Amino acid sequence: GEVTTVAGNPHEEPDLVDGEGSHARFYSPQGLDLHPSGDIIVTDSRNQALRRVRLGGGSIGDPDSPQSKVSTVAYVERLGVDRYTPGGPFRGQPMGVAVAPNGAVFVSDTQVDQILTVGESGYKQSKIKENTPRGNGLALLRFAGEGVSGARDGDYEFARFAQPEGMLYEEDDDTLIV
């Protein structure tokens, strides 16, 4: 088979830039899953963001096809502190992503040992760096996990994960596997 880049440019500096095809920038894209809309959902780990790649029409790799378009869906909610640096800023690290058949998006965050989902942001958009997209008021918020590293089954808010990465949504059982 043939591997083709549909968004971003490996020869450019990493950044958080929305745009078409090779004009878009990522900073350590990690997980990806297919949304029911046909878009690709990507965790952009070092940017602490969830991104959407809307593929252009036509054939992948065809230079005459319309370009893909990248947009930022949500940011990691930047509230609290980084438990590894007392008094330091919160630093989430979204890694894995799984999309349910209804379009719900779940993200594993290895830095805070939690599973996140997309929700309304309480974060002030004016604090986002000036050269980044403003977003749409959505953020990645806690769905499950106490935020303490470990392995413990239980209710959503009391379960513990240890640097969760890969995820899969099992449609037959309506189960999120982390």
Residue pairs with C-beta under 8 A, 6 or more apart in sequence:
2 61
4 60
4 61
5 22
6 21
6 40
6 53
6 55
6 60
6 68
7 21
7 22
7 24
7 26
7 53
7 68
7 70
8 22
8 24
8 25
8 26
8 29
8 70
9 22
9 23
9 24
9 25
12 22
12 25
13 25
14 25
14 26
14 27
14 28
14 46
15 25
15 26
15 27
15 131
16 25
16 26
16 27
16 44
16 47
16 49
16 72
16 129
16 131
16 132
16 133
17 23
17 24
17 25
17 133
18 24
18 51
18 69
18 70
18 71
18 72
18 133
19 25
19 69
19 70
20 67
20 68
20 69
20 70
21 56
21 67
21 68
21 69
22 67
24 68
24 69
24 70
26 42
26 44
26 47
26 51
26 70
27 44
27 45
27 46
27 47
28 44
28 45
28 46
28 47
29 42
29 43
29 44
29 45
29 51
30 42
30 43
30 44
30 45
30 94
30 95
30 96
30 165
31 42
31 43
31 94
31 95
31 96
31 97
31 107
31 108
31 165
31 166
31 167
32 40
32 41
32 42
32 43
32 97
33 40
33 41
33 97
33 98
33 99
33 169
34 40
34 41
34 99
35 41
35 52
35 99
35 103
35 105
36 99
36 101
36 102
36 103
37 103
38 55
39 52
39 53
39 54
39 55
40 52
40 53
40 55
41 50
41 51
41 52
41 53
41 73
41 97
41 99
41 105
42 50
42 51
42 52
42 53
42 97
43 49
43 50
43 51
43 94
43 95
43 96
43 97
43 107
44 50
44 51
44 72
44 94
45 93
45 94
45 95
46 93
47 132
48 75
48 76
48 78
48 91
48 92
48 93
48 94
49 72
49 73
49 74
49 75
49 76
49 94
50 72
50 73
50 74
50 75
50 94
50 97
50 105
50 107
50 118
50 140
51 70
51 71
51 72
51 73
52 70
52 71
52 72
52 73
53 68
53 69
53 70
54 68
54 69
54 70
54 71
55 68
56 65
56 66
56 67
56 68
56 69
57 65
57 66
58 64
58 65
58 66
59 65
71 133
72 132
72 133
72 135
73 105
73 118
73 135
73 136
73 138
74 118
74 121
74 135
74 136
74 138
74 139
74 140
75 121
75 123
75 128
75 135
75 138
75 139
75 140
76 90
76 92
76 94
76 109
76 116
76 139
76 140
77 92
77 121
77 122
77 123
77 139
77 140
77 141
78 89
78 90
78 92
78 123
78 127
79 90
79 122
79 123
80 90
81 87
81 88
81 89
81 90
82 88
82 89
82 90
82 91
82 111
83 112
83 147
84 111
90 112
91 111
92 109
92 111
92 112
92 116
92 140
93 109
93 110
93 111
93 112
94 107
94 108
94 109
94 116
94 140
95 107
95 108
95 109
95 110
95 164
95 165
96 107
96 108
96 164
96 165
96 166
96 167
96 178
97 105
97 106
97 107
97 108
97 167
98 105
98 106
98 167
98 168
98 169
98 176
98 177
99 105
99 106
99 169
100 106
100 169
100 171
100 176
101 169
101 171
104 117
104 118
105 117
105 118
106 115
106 116
106 117
106 143
106 167
106 169
106 176
107 115
107 116
107 117
107 140
107 167
108 114
108 115
108 116
108 161
108 164
108 165
108 166
108 167
108 178
109 115
109 116
109 140
109 164
110 163
110 164
110 165
112 145
112 147
113 145
113 146
113 147
113 148
113 149
113 150
113 160
113 161
113 162
113 163
113 164
114 142
114 143
114 144
114 145
114 146
114 147
114 161
114 164
115 142
115 143
115 144
115 145
115 161
115 164
115 167
115 176
115 178
116 140
116 141
116 142
116 143
117 140
117 141
117 143
118 138
118 139
118 140
118 141
119 138
119 139
119 140
119 141
120 137
120 138
120 139
121 135
121 137
121 138
121 139
121 141
122 139
123 139
125 134
125 135
125 137
128 134
128 135
142 157
143 156
144 156
144 157
144 159
144 161
145 156
145 157
145 159
145 160
145 161
145 164
146 152
146 157
146 158
146 159
146 160
148 160
149 160
149 161
149 162
149 163
150 160
150 161
150 162
151 160
151 161
151 162
152 158
152 159
152 160
153 159
161 178
164 178
166 178
167 176
167 177
167 178
168 176
168 177
169 175
169 176
169 177
170 176
170 177
